[in-house]
Amino acid sequence: MIGFDPESFWDQTLRTLSIAMHGKLRAARRDYNQRAWLAWHIAALQRAKKLPKLKTLLTRDKPRPQSWQEQAMIMQSWAVVHNKKFGDG
């Protein structure tokens, strides 16, 4: 049954089946989007006059450290969303 063990089907409730199906749907969408992203970038890189350095296309293991100014700006944004003044205790 759509990649599930057929023996366990009758042990499931409607809720657990719904959760499993929702998970399968999300995984299928994620896989499709990853393949579409890859195809788009392959086509775009073929048209590029100059290829970007591979290092710029790869993700980093750790994000770069944030300065205290960046952290303060993030906290101010968070405070605005939560209707509080920055610096109020």
Residue, then its C-alpha position, 0 to 999 in steps of 0.5 A: m500500500i503506497g510503500f507501506d507494509p500491507e500486513s500493518f494496514w489493518d492495525q492502523t487507525l484512520r488517524t495513523l493512516s492519515i498521518a502516514m499518508h500526509g508524511k508520504l505526500r510531503a516526502a513526494r513533494r520534497d523529492y519532486n522539488q529537489r529534482a526540479w531544482l536540480a534540473w533548473h540549475i543544470a539548465a541555467l549553468q549550461r547557459a552561463k557564460k562563466l561558471p561560478k566557483l563550486k565553493t559558492l554553490l555548496t552549503r557550509d557545515k556551520p553558519r558564519p558567526q553573527s555579530w552582536q549588531e546582527q543579533a540585536m537586529i534579530m531580537q528587535s525584529w522578534a520583539v516587534v512581532h511579539n509587541k514588546k519594546f527592545g530592552d524591556g525586561 
